[in-house]
Amino acid sequence: MTYFECMRKKTQQTIPQPANNSSEAFRSLIEIVWHFGPKSLDGTCCEKLSMPEFIALQKISTTQNCPVQEIGIRLGFTKSGATRIVNRLEKKGFAKKHKFQNDARVCCVTITSKGQQALESADTICISRLEQMLSNVPVNSQKSIKDALVAMANALNK
């Protein structure tokens, strides 16, 4: 039993929680993040990437000649902070830095085959975990849960 499951059980025993309240939703979201973040995967995928490295690698994989500044914007980091993340990805062999051909002042990043393999491995494992988790939910609720997760993620990226 995880820490959050213990705390949820303890809270439920001592303080009745109304259904669908924001506090319960927030604790549930933390529980989900914990189970799907790279730290919880016990080294079975993700090549021991930190969450910022993982998100940066996703950005790099979907943006041709991705400027370091765009990675910083995606992460909410300064350009300096993004550069440190990119340097770690390059050192691990997941990405490669190069100067933008039209402006040598702009540093761009591309994903390597090793980086692409790490993302694909993570996708496979996490999708399997999501499907396994959803198999414990009534079938008629599964699509609604998936739609709600996508809607929340889209709202965050606006």
Buried (B, 14 or more C-beta within 10 A) or exposed (E): EEEBEEEBEEBEEEEEEEEEEEEBEEBEEEBBEEBBBBBEBEEEBBBEBBEBBBBBBBBBBEBEBBBBBBBBEBBEBEBEBBBEBBEBBBEBEBBBBEEEEEEEEBBBBBBBEEBBEBBEBBEEBBEEBBEEBBEEEEEEEBEEBEEEEEEEEEEEEE
